[in-house]
Amino acid sequence: MSRFFALFHAVALQIAYVAISANLSTINAQTPIYTPIPLTPGKNVVDKLSNRDIPTGQGGFARDYVVPLQAGSQLAIDLASDNFDTIVYLLASDGTTVAENDDGPDGTTNSLLFTRITKTGTYSIRVRSFGEVSAGNFTLKVTLLKPQ
């Protein structure tokens, strides 16, 4: 009889494993883990960083926006917040940092970044908090500048 129970137990475990695996793959296929927000240059984005955003590992949080850019484009990225010290990053599609700015030239903790795009592609603009305050409201504006 004990052989019967051992075999029964082994089959029951295999069935449970298959059922759980099927449910997990269905959940994973339907639950996006990371979805950057599309951004249109020239429009102000008023948003809020929270503990539901990307943890930076330094007590802060970050949120990504995606924007298609053409080679030769010049742009200004302006990030401002009255709630936290801002940092802005421009990331290439492979995740490498193209440019970044912590504090703008006006003496505040807001960020202002000017850069020229050398390769056509989809870029990410990462809004991030720095320091003790990790979240709050912010305004982001991406402006395409005309070449002179």
C-alpha positions, 0 to 999 in steps of 0.5 A, spaced: 500 500 500 505 504 501 508 504 494 501 506 491 501 512 496 508 514 494 506 513 486 499 517 488 503 523 491 508 523 486 503 524 480 499 529 485 505 533 485 506 533 478 499 535 477 500 541 482 506 543 479 503 543 472 497 547 474 501 552 478 506 553 472 500 554 467 497 559 472 504 563 473 505 563 465 498 566 464 499 571 469 506 573 467 504 574 460 498 579 461 501 583 467 506 588 464 512 589 469 515 596 466 511 600 461 514 607 459 509 613 458 509 616 451 511 623 451 510 628 445 515 634 445 512 641 446 507 639 451 508 640 459 507 633 463 504 634 470 505 628 474 507 625 480 513 620 483 511 615 488 513 609 491 509 605 485 515 608 480 521 605 479 526 604 486 532 607 484 536 603 490 538 610 494 531 611 497 528 615 491 524 613 485 524 614 477 519 614 472 520 613 464 517 617 458 519 615 451 520 619 445 522 618 438 527 623 436 531 624 429 538 625 428 541 632 428 535 634 433 537 639 438 532 639 445 531 642 451 529 637 457 526 642 463 524 638 469 522 642 475 519 640 482 517 644 488 517 637 492 523 634 491 530 635 488 530 633 481 535 629 476 533 628 469 537 623 464 536 622 457 537 614 455 538 611 448 534 605 446 540 600 449 539 603 456 546 607 455 546 614 458 546 620 453 546 626 457 544 627 464 543 634 469 542 634 476 541 642 478 540 647 472 544 653 471 538 658 475 541 655 482 535 651 484 535 644 484 530 643 478 534 640 472 535 643 465 538 639 460 540 641 453 543 636 448 543 634 440 541 627 438 546 623 433 542 617 432 535 616 430 531 612 435 526 612 441 529 615 447 527 614 454 527 621 459 528 618 466 525 623 471 528 621 478 528 624 485 535 625 489 536 626 496 531 625 502 525 627 499 523 621 494 516 623 491 512 628 489 509 633 484 513 635 478 513 638 471 517 636 465 517 639 458 521 637 452 522 642 447 525 641 440 530 646 438 530 649 431 538 649 428 540 656 427 
